[in-house]
């Protein structure tokens, strides 16, 4: 059974702690969350929550802070532009994946179909290194293909909301398709497991 300690951002499978996707990639040096401004991190959490509630049909429009409304508007614009080419299958899906003698957990913003293709969609409201996003989506997609694909390949998409910097065509978002780098994520996971095994030996 998968459980999640929200305060410490730790996942457990049957009460045993398992690596999470962000920690694995961070330990390989592709991002350092210590240098992320807490204000922007909190804003990102709020944006994720209001877009989640919007997709679930439970968002009270009057509850949205005026400072967050532009990001919700950007997400709504994306959905309106995509129309039937964006089909949501799961919202904020927490998962545990155990294959190839590896195990890890995480949370996928959206499991969906884009232009008919099975996909993961990660919603971003700030600047994130491209290598981090590639590895993150690749980890998600391996789980998606295993659990949902039935032999079907899946794709990773980054949805960057940027209402403060609209494009020339008035687009408030950018949708980017990323390459699959699961082989590189596996190497990061190997390194993560090796580092933590070594730490346990030292105790």
GROMACS elastic network, one bead per residue, 0.5 to 0.9 nm:
[ bonds ]
;  ai    aj funct       b0    kb
    1    12     6  0.79686   500
    1    13     6  0.54836   500
    1    14     6  0.50543   500
    1    15     6  0.79179   500
    1    96     6  0.89221   500
    2    11     6  0.70973   500
    2    12     6  0.57313   500
    2    14     6  0.65141   500
    2    15     6  0.80399   500
    2    94     6  0.83226   500
    2    95     6  0.73998   500
    2    96     6  0.67681   500
    2   105     6  0.86739   500
    3    10     6  0.85370   500
    3    11     6  0.58883   500
    3    12     6  0.51892   500
    3    13     6  0.64906   500
    3    14     6  0.78719   500
    3    15     6  0.76018   500
    4     7     6  0.89309   500
    4     8     6  0.88426   500
    4     9     6  0.69942   500
    4    10     6  0.58305   500
    4    12     6  0.62275   500
    4    13     6  0.89172   500
    4    94     6  0.86453   500
    5     8     6  0.57209   500
    5     9     6  0.54615   500
    5    10     6  0.50665   500
    5    11     6  0.62944   500
    5    12     6  0.80219   500
    6    10     6  0.68725   500
    6    11     6  0.85842   500
    7    10     6  0.80885   500
    9    20     6  0.85729   500
   10    17     6  0.70375   500
   10    18     6  0.77403   500
   10    19     6  0.80012   500
   10    20     6  0.72693   500
   11    15     6  0.87896   500
   11    16     6  0.82901   500
   11    17     6  0.58444   500
   11    18     6  0.58527   500
   11    19     6  0.72272   500
   11    20     6  0.67041   500
   11    96     6  0.86326   500
   11   104     6  0.86769   500
   11   105     6  0.65512   500
   11   106     6  0.76750   500
   12    15     6  0.51335   500
   12    16     6  0.50141   500
   12    18     6  0.56345   500
   12    19     6  0.86963   500
   12    96     6  0.88861   500
   12   105     6  0.83771   500
   13    16     6  0.52278   500
   13    17     6  0.63906   500
   13    18     6  0.66277   500
   13    96     6  0.74332   500
   13   105     6  0.86819   500
   14    17     6  0.84224   500
   18    96     6  0.86577   500
   18   103     6  0.69575   500
   18   104     6  0.57572   500
   18   105     6  0.67058   500
   19    22     6  0.85688   500
   19    23     6  0.68182   500
   19    24     6  0.65474   500
   19   103     6  0.72364   500
   19   105     6  0.62468   500
   19   106     6  0.85032   500
   19   189     6  0.82547   500
   19   192     6  0.81595   500
   19   193     6  0.82582   500
   20    23     6  0.55071   500
   20    24     6  0.62578   500
   20    25     6  0.88586   500
   20    96     6  0.89881   500
   20   103     6  0.89992   500
   20   104     6  0.54375   500
   20   106     6  0.53048   500
   20   107     6  0.87943   500
   21    24     6  0.52432   500
   21    25     6  0.63801   500
   21    26     6  0.85952   500
   21   104     6  0.66566   500
   21   105     6  0.62707   500
   21   106     6  0.55896   500
   21   107     6  0.84732   500
   21   135     6  0.86488   500
   21   136     6  0.64813   500
   21   139     6  0.70951   500
   21   140     6  0.84334   500
   21   185     6  0.89825   500
   21   189     6  0.86876   500
   22    25     6  0.53410   500
   22    26     6  0.59979   500
   22    27     6  0.85674   500
   22    31     6  0.88105   500
   22   106     6  0.77308   500
   22   132     6  0.85804   500
   22   136     6  0.71881   500
   23    27     6  0.60062   500
   23    28     6  0.86802   500
   23   192     6  0.85110   500
   24    27     6  0.53527   500
   24    28     6  0.66847   500
   24   104     6  0.87831   500
   24   185     6  0.82890   500
   24   188     6  0.63115   500
   24   189     6  0.58927   500
   24   191     6  0.84260   500
   24   192     6  0.58703   500
   24   193     6  0.87456   500
   25    28     6  0.52431   500
   25    29     6  0.68084   500
   25    30     6  0.60594   500
   25    31     6  0.71411   500
   25   132     6  0.67039   500
   25   135     6  0.72511   500
   25   136     6  0.75505   500
   25   185     6  0.75016   500
   25   188     6  0.64236   500
   25   189     6  0.78974   500
   25   192     6  0.85197   500
   26    29     6  0.52227   500
   26    30     6  0.55910   500
   26    31     6  0.50143   500
   26    32     6  0.59190   500
   26    33     6  0.75683   500
   26   132     6  0.82228   500
   27    30     6  0.76393   500
   27    31     6  0.81114   500
   27    32     6  0.83395   500
   27   188     6  0.78842   500
   27   191     6  0.83530   500
   27   192     6  0.65753   500
   28    31     6  0.81117   500
   28   188     6  0.59266   500
   28   189     6  0.86696   500
   28   191     6  0.74897   500
   28   192     6  0.74681   500
   29    32     6  0.69575   500
   30   129     6  0.73218   500
   30   131     6  0.67023   500
   30   132     6  0.56530   500
   31    35     6  0.89497   500
   31   128     6  0.81352   500
   31   129     6  0.71504   500
   31   131     6  0.89309   500
   31   132     6  0.67089   500
   32    35     6  0.60203   500
   32    36     6  0.74523   500
   33    36     6  0.52363   500
   33    37     6  0.87105   500
   34    37     6  0.81722   500
   35    38     6  0.86591   500
   36    39     6  0.85191   500
   36    40     6  0.73162   500
   36    41     6  0.67205   500
   37    40     6  0.54303   500
   37    41     6  0.62547   500
   37    42     6  0.87228   500
   38    42     6  0.60237   500
   38    43     6  0.84664   500
   39    42     6  0.52176   500
   39    43     6  0.61978   500
   39    44     6  0.86621   500
   40    44     6  0.61137   500
   40    45     6  0.86639   500
   40   125     6  0.86474   500
   40   126     6  0.75652   500
   41    44     6  0.50999   500
   41    45     6  0.64293   500
   41    46     6  0.88808   500
   41   126     6  0.87069   500
   42    45     6  0.50602   500
   42    46     6  0.63724   500
   42    47     6  0.86869   500
   43    46     6  0.51473   500
   43    47     6  0.61895   500
   43    48     6  0.86289   500
   43    68     6  0.78669   500
   43   125     6  0.83183   500
   44    47     6  0.50620   500
   44    48     6  0.61667   500
   44    49     6  0.86194   500
   44   124     6  0.75780   500
   44   125     6  0.60626   500
   44   126     6  0.76307   500
   45    48     6  0.51472   500
   45    49     6  0.62607   500
   45    50     6  0.88412   500
   46    49     6  0.50315   500
   46    50     6  0.62422   500
   46    51     6  0.85973   500
   46    68     6  0.77996   500
   47    50     6  0.53315   500
   47    51     6  0.61471   500
   47    52     6  0.83835   500
   47    68     6  0.68062   500
   47    69     6  0.89455   500
   47    71     6  0.68010   500
   47    72     6  0.71642   500
   47   123     6  0.89568   500
   47   125     6  0.76666   500
   48    51     6  0.53472   500
   48    52     6  0.59794   500
   48    53     6  0.86442   500
   48    92     6  0.87743   500
   48   109     6  0.80164   500
   48   123     6  0.74375   500
   48   124     6  0.86622   500
   48   125     6  0.89401   500
   49    53     6  0.61579   500
   49    54     6  0.84768   500
   50    53     6  0.51135   500
   50    54     6  0.59848   500
   50    55     6  0.86200   500
   50    59     6  0.68011   500
   50    64     6  0.74385   500
   50    68     6  0.86509   500
   50    72     6  0.71128   500
   51    55     6  0.61950   500
   51    56     6  0.85752   500
   51    59     6  0.83873   500
   51    71     6  0.87409   500
   51    72     6  0.64231   500
   51    75     6  0.72265   500
   51    76     6  0.86725   500
   52    55     6  0.52808   500
   52    56     6  0.62398   500
   52    57     6  0.86393   500
   52    58     6  0.87982   500
   52    59     6  0.83631   500
   52    91     6  0.65924   500
   52    92     6  0.70879   500
   52   109     6  0.82138   500
   53    57     6  0.60380   500
   53    58     6  0.51909   500
   53    60     6  0.84526   500
   54    57     6  0.51086   500
   54    58     6  0.61818   500
   54    59     6  0.50263   500
   54    60     6  0.84135   500
   54    61     6  0.88676   500
   54    72     6  0.85617   500
   54    76     6  0.89142   500
   55    58     6  0.77818   500
   55    59     6  0.82395   500
   55    88     6  0.84136   500
   55    91     6  0.75507   500
   56    59     6  0.76275   500
   56    91     6  0.77391   500
   57    60     6  0.88361   500
   59    62     6  0.86743   500
   59    63     6  0.78047   500
   59    64     6  0.84185   500
   60    63     6  0.54307   500
   60    64     6  0.73153   500
   61    64     6  0.56680   500
   62    65     6  0.80399   500
   64    67     6  0.82971   500
   64    68     6  0.66269   500
   64    69     6  0.63218   500
   64    72     6  0.87433   500
   65    68     6  0.53701   500
   65    69     6  0.63390   500
   66    69     6  0.51150   500
   66    70     6  0.77492   500
   67    70     6  0.70031   500
   67    71     6  0.85209   500
   68    71     6  0.56538   500
   68    72     6  0.66916   500
   68    73     6  0.88932   500
   69    72     6  0.50815   500
   69    73     6  0.60716   500
   69    74     6  0.86092   500
   70    74     6  0.61796   500
   70    75     6  0.87511   500
   70   162     6  0.86311   500
   70   163     6  0.57738   500
   70   164     6  0.78816   500
   70   172     6  0.87151   500
   71    75     6  0.63553   500
   71    76     6  0.86482   500
   71   125     6  0.77748   500
   71   161     6  0.63219   500
   71   162     6  0.71885   500
   71   163     6  0.60667   500
   71   164     6  0.87101   500
   71   172     6  0.83053   500
   72    75     6  0.51067   500
   72    76     6  0.61701   500
   72    77     6  0.85356   500
   72   161     6  0.87719   500
   73    76     6  0.50301   500
   73    77     6  0.60555   500
   73    78     6  0.86291   500
   73   163     6  0.79842   500
   73   172     6  0.81249   500
   74    77     6  0.50456   500
   74    78     6  0.63263   500
   74    79     6  0.88099   500
   74   161     6  0.60330   500
   74   162     6  0.72828   500
   74   163     6  0.60640   500
   74   171     6  0.78907   500
   74   172     6  0.50073   500
   74   173     6  0.60689   500
   75    78     6  0.50602   500
   75    79     6  0.63415   500
   75    80     6  0.86481   500
   75   123     6  0.89761   500
   75   159     6  0.87067   500
   75   161     6  0.68880   500
   75   172     6  0.80800   500
   75   173     6  0.74605   500
   76    79     6  0.50718   500
   76    80     6  0.60724   500
   76    81     6  0.84914   500
   77    80     6  0.50973   500
   77    81     6  0.60474   500
   77    82     6  0.85576   500
   77   171     6  0.78708   500
   77   172     6  0.73438   500
   77   173     6  0.80940   500
   78    81     6  0.51468   500
   78    82     6  0.61460   500
   78    83     6  0.85547   500
   78   159     6  0.87646   500
   78   171     6  0.83547   500
   78   172     6  0.79820   500
   78   173     6  0.68512   500
   78   174     6  0.86620   500
   78   175     6  0.86089   500
   79    82     6  0.51578   500
   79    83     6  0.59731   500
   79    84     6  0.88059   500
   79    86     6  0.70664   500
   80    83     6  0.52362   500
   80    84     6  0.89205   500
   81    85     6  0.89387   500
   82    85     6  0.52761   500
   82    86     6  0.56421   500
   82   114     6  0.83934   500
   82   115     6  0.85991   500
   83    86     6  0.60932   500
   83    87     6  0.84501   500
   84    87     6  0.64634   500
   84   114     6  0.87789   500
   84   115     6  0.82525   500
   85   113     6  0.72805   500
   85   114     6  0.54347   500
   85   116     6  0.65877   500
   86   112     6  0.69705   500
   86   113     6  0.57457   500
   86   115     6  0.66619   500
   86   116     6  0.79475   500
   87   111     6  0.87824   500
   87   112     6  0.54112   500
   87   113     6  0.50023   500
   87   114     6  0.66350   500
   87   115     6  0.86476   500
   87   116     6  0.81872   500
   88    91     6  0.72892   500
   88   110     6  0.66811   500
   88   111     6  0.62854   500
   88   113     6  0.65217   500
   88   114     6  0.88003   500
   89   110     6  0.72820   500
   89   111     6  0.53631   500
   89   113     6  0.74549   500
   90    93     6  0.60189   500
   90   108     6  0.84540   500
   90   109     6  0.81230   500
   90   110     6  0.56237   500
   90   112     6  0.67409   500
   91   108     6  0.75289   500
   91   109     6  0.59294   500
   91   111     6  0.67200   500
   91   112     6  0.87403   500
   92   107     6  0.60005   500
   92   108     6  0.53445   500
   92   110     6  0.59120   500
   92   111     6  0.81978   500
   93   106     6  0.81841   500
   93   107     6  0.52643   500
   93   108     6  0.50510   500
   93   109     6  0.65208   500
   93   110     6  0.70175   500
   93   111     6  0.74901   500
   94   105     6  0.74092   500
   94   106     6  0.56755   500
   94   108     6  0.64308   500
   94   109     6  0.88623   500
   95   104     6  0.84747   500
   95   105     6  0.54810   500
   95   106     6  0.56322   500
   95   107     6  0.61806   500
   95   108     6  0.78973   500
   95   143     6  0.81042   500
   96   103     6  0.72734   500
   96   104     6  0.59354   500
   96   106     6  0.68839   500
   96   143     6  0.81642   500
   97   102     6  0.79422   500
   97   103     6  0.54309   500
   97   104     6  0.54655   500
   97   105     6  0.60629   500
   97   106     6  0.87483   500
   97   142     6  0.85597   500
   97   143     6  0.60001   500
   97   146     6  0.87855   500
   98   101     6  0.68442   500
   98   102     6  0.55890   500
   98   104     6  0.66855   500
   98   105     6  0.87715   500
   98   143     6  0.86820   500
   99   102     6  0.54131   500
   99   103     6  0.64443   500
   99   143     6  0.89324   500
   99   146     6  0.89921   500
  100   103     6  0.82234   500
  102   186     6  0.82303   500
  102   189     6  0.77705   500
  102   190     6  0.82603   500
  103   189     6  0.87467   500
  104   139     6  0.88264   500
  104   189     6  0.84272   500
  106   139     6  0.89353   500
  106   140     6  0.78765   500
  107   110     6  0.89365   500
  107   140     6  0.82581   500
  108   111     6  0.67487   500
  108   120     6  0.69824   500
  108   121     6  0.73858   500
  108   122     6  0.69180   500
  108   137     6  0.85999   500
  108   140     6  0.66804   500
  109   120     6  0.75753   500
  109   121     6  0.61364   500
  109   122     6  0.53532   500
  109   123     6  0.66271   500
  110   119     6  0.82611   500
  110   120     6  0.58097   500
  110   121     6  0.50566   500
  110   122     6  0.67122   500
  110   123     6  0.83813   500
  111   118     6  0.77234   500
  111   119     6  0.60163   500
  111   121     6  0.64402   500
  111   144     6  0.76395   500
  112   117     6  0.81695   500
  112   118     6  0.60345   500
  112   119     6  0.52996   500
  112   120     6  0.61401   500
  112   121     6  0.71459   500
  113   116     6  0.52895   500
  113   117     6  0.50240   500
  113   119     6  0.54585   500
  113   120     6  0.80887   500
  113   154     6  0.89443   500
  114   117     6  0.52585   500
  114   118     6  0.66865   500
  114   119     6  0.64960   500
  114   120     6  0.89744   500
  114   155     6  0.87660   500
  114   157     6  0.89192   500
  115   118     6  0.86554   500
  117   152     6  0.87063   500
  117   153     6  0.80688   500
  117   154     6  0.66787   500
  117   155     6  0.72475   500
  118   144     6  0.82532   500
  118   145     6  0.83043   500
  118   148     6  0.84413   500
  118   149     6  0.73454   500
  118   152     6  0.75285   500
  118   153     6  0.70248   500
  118   155     6  0.64101   500
  118   156     6  0.89273   500
  119   141     6  0.71203   500
  119   144     6  0.78489   500
  119   153     6  0.85587   500
  119   156     6  0.56114   500
  119   157     6  0.70871   500
  120   137     6  0.67414   500
  120   138     6  0.89495   500
  120   140     6  0.67659   500
  120   141     6  0.63401   500
  120   144     6  0.77251   500
  120   154     6  0.74673   500
  120   155     6  0.63791   500
  120   157     6  0.60963   500
  120   158     6  0.84431   500
  121   137     6  0.78891   500
  121   155     6  0.86852   500
  121   156     6  0.62243   500
  121   158     6  0.57956   500
  121   159     6  0.67564   500
  122   133     6  0.84406   500
  122   136     6  0.89079   500
  122   137     6  0.75148   500
  122   156     6  0.80010   500
  122   157     6  0.63619   500
  122   159     6  0.59709   500
  122   160     6  0.83651   500
  123   157     6  0.87403   500
  123   158     6  0.61657   500
  123   160     6  0.60991   500
  123   161     6  0.73598   500
  124   127     6  0.76650   500
  124   128     6  0.78421   500
  124   158     6  0.70380   500
  124   159     6  0.59763   500
  124   161     6  0.61584   500
  124   162     6  0.88109   500
  125   128     6  0.89886   500
  125   159     6  0.85056   500
  125   160     6  0.58780   500
  125   161     6  0.51529   500
  125   162     6  0.65777   500
  126   160     6  0.75596   500
  126   161     6  0.78895   500
  126   162     6  0.79552   500
  127   160     6  0.86425   500
  128   131     6  0.86263   500
  128   132     6  0.71119   500
  128   133     6  0.70836   500
  129   132     6  0.54243   500
  129   133     6  0.66326   500
  129   134     6  0.89431   500
  130   133     6  0.51631   500
  130   134     6  0.62125   500
  130   135     6  0.87289   500
  130   178     6  0.87790   500
  131   134     6  0.50976   500
  131   135     6  0.62396   500
  131   136     6  0.84825   500
  132   135     6  0.53289   500
  132   136     6  0.60194   500
  132   137     6  0.86210   500
  133   137     6  0.60490   500
  133   138     6  0.83696   500
  133   158     6  0.74814   500
  133   178     6  0.79502   500
  134   137     6  0.54302   500
  134   138     6  0.60661   500
  134   139     6  0.86956   500
  134   156     6  0.78172   500
  134   158     6  0.89699   500
  134   178     6  0.59071   500
  134   179     6  0.64817   500
  134   180     6  0.67627   500
  134   181     6  0.62996   500
  134   182     6  0.85643   500
  134   185     6  0.89541   500
  135   138     6  0.50602   500
  135   139     6  0.62285   500
  135   140     6  0.86924   500
  135   180     6  0.77065   500
  135   181     6  0.57932   500
  135   182     6  0.65680   500
  135   184     6  0.71146   500
  135   185     6  0.55159   500
  136   139     6  0.53487   500
  136   140     6  0.64400   500
  136   141     6  0.87760   500
  136   156     6  0.89347   500
  136   181     6  0.89188   500
  136   182     6  0.88372   500
  136   185     6  0.79020   500
  137   141     6  0.60154   500
  137   142     6  0.86775   500
  137   155     6  0.81764   500
  137   156     6  0.52538   500
  137   157     6  0.74042   500
  137   158     6  0.82710   500
  137   178     6  0.78113   500
  137   179     6  0.88540   500
  137   180     6  0.76639   500
  137   181     6  0.84202   500
  137   182     6  0.85641   500
  138   141     6  0.50655   500
  138   142     6  0.63275   500
  138   143     6  0.88761   500
  138   155     6  0.82474   500
  138   156     6  0.68009   500
  138   178     6  0.86206   500
  138   179     6  0.79384   500
  138   180     6  0.52761   500
  138   181     6  0.55675   500
  138   183     6  0.86671   500
  138   184     6  0.89404   500
  138   185     6  0.72490   500
  139   142     6  0.54952   500
  139   143     6  0.68301   500
  139   144     6  0.89556   500
  139   180     6  0.88861   500
  139   181     6  0.82721   500
  139   182     6  0.60562   500
  139   185     6  0.66461   500
  139   186     6  0.84226   500
  140   143     6  0.53972   500
  140   144     6  0.62971   500
  140   145     6  0.88136   500
  140   156     6  0.80973   500
  141   145     6  0.59916   500
  141   146     6  0.83985   500
  141   153     6  0.84377   500
  141   154     6  0.59400   500
  141   155     6  0.67039   500
  141   156     6  0.67303   500
  141   180     6  0.82953   500
  141   182     6  0.84318   500
  142   145     6  0.52945   500
  142   146     6  0.62397   500
  142   147     6  0.86912   500
  142   154     6  0.80366   500
  142   182     6  0.73702   500
  143   146     6  0.51301   500
  143   147     6  0.60914   500
  143   148     6  0.81615   500
  144   147     6  0.52245   500
  144   148     6  0.53568   500
  144   149     6  0.63921   500
  144   153     6  0.89687   500
  144   154     6  0.71710   500
  145   148     6  0.54388   500
  145   150     6  0.68720   500
  145   151     6  0.69556   500
  145   152     6  0.64362   500
  145   153     6  0.62683   500
  145   154     6  0.61759   500
  146   149     6  0.60459   500
  146   150     6  0.70600   500
  146   151     6  0.79641   500
  147   150     6  0.74857   500
  148   151     6  0.86885   500
  148   152     6  0.81966   500
  149   153     6  0.66104   500
  149   154     6  0.73144   500
  150   153     6  0.87680   500
  155   177     6  0.73489   500
  155   178     6  0.74776   500
  155   179     6  0.79225   500
  155   180     6  0.75103   500
  156   176     6  0.84776   500
  156   177     6  0.59009   500
  156   178     6  0.55326   500
  156   179     6  0.73043   500
  156   180     6  0.73951   500
  157   175     6  0.67444   500
  157   176     6  0.55107   500
  157   178     6  0.59871   500
  158   174     6  0.79911   500
  158   175     6  0.58325   500
  158   176     6  0.51639   500
  158   177     6  0.64477   500
  158   178     6  0.73910   500
  159   173     6  0.68497   500
  159   174     6  0.58422   500
  159   176     6  0.65002   500
  159   177     6  0.89263   500
  160   172     6  0.86641   500
  160   173     6  0.54611   500
  160   174     6  0.51035   500
  160   175     6  0.63916   500
  160   176     6  0.80064   500
  161   164     6  0.88159   500
  161   172     6  0.62007   500
  161   174     6  0.66356   500
  161   175     6  0.87964   500
  162   165     6  0.54242   500
  162   166     6  0.64092   500
  162   167     6  0.88598   500
  162   171     6  0.86694   500
  162   172     6  0.53889   500
  162   173     6  0.54430   500
  162   174     6  0.77715   500
  163   166     6  0.55281   500
  163   171     6  0.81491   500
  163   173     6  0.70258   500
  164   172     6  0.78557   500
  165   172     6  0.71609   500
  165   173     6  0.88990   500
  166   169     6  0.77830   500
  166   170     6  0.53796   500
  166   171     6  0.55178   500
  166   173     6  0.73535   500
  167   170     6  0.50693   500
  167   171     6  0.51484   500
  167   172     6  0.66328   500
  167   173     6  0.79921   500
  167   174     6  0.87743   500
  168   171     6  0.72603   500
  169   172     6  0.89343   500
  171   174     6  0.75550   500
  178   181     6  0.88377   500
  180   183     6  0.82970   500
  181   184     6  0.53464   500
  181   185     6  0.64426   500
  181   186     6  0.88433   500
  182   186     6  0.61155   500
  182   187     6  0.86583   500
  183   186     6  0.51830   500
  183   187     6  0.65946   500
  183   188     6  0.89504   500
  184   187     6  0.51162   500
  184   188     6  0.64325   500
  184   189     6  0.87229   500
  185   189     6  0.61545   500
  185   190     6  0.85801   500
  186   190     6  0.61166   500
  186   191     6  0.86163   500
  187   191     6  0.62425   500
  187   192     6  0.85652   500
  188   191     6  0.50917   500
  188   192     6  0.60716   500
  188   193     6  0.86203   500
  189   193     6  0.60958   500
  189   194     6  0.84364   500
  190   193     6  0.52552   500
  190   194     6  0.60935   500
  190   195     6  0.86361   500
  191   194     6  0.50190   500
  191   195     6  0.60896   500
  191   196     6  0.86084   500
  192   195     6  0.52476   500
  192   196     6  0.62892   500
  192   197     6  0.85774   500
  193   196     6  0.52294   500
  193   197     6  0.59950   500
  193   198     6  0.85515   500
  194   197     6  0.51166   500
  194   198     6  0.62141   500
  194   199     6  0.87230   500
  195   198     6  0.52009   500
  195   199     6  0.63396   500
  195   200     6  0.88603   500
  196   200     6  0.62850   500
  196   201     6  0.87290   500
  197   200     6  0.52396   500
  197   201     6  0.64843   500
  197   202     6  0.89759   500
  198   201     6  0.51695   500
  198   202     6  0.65308   500
  199   202     6  0.52039   500
  199   203     6  0.66914   500
  200   203     6  0.53834   500
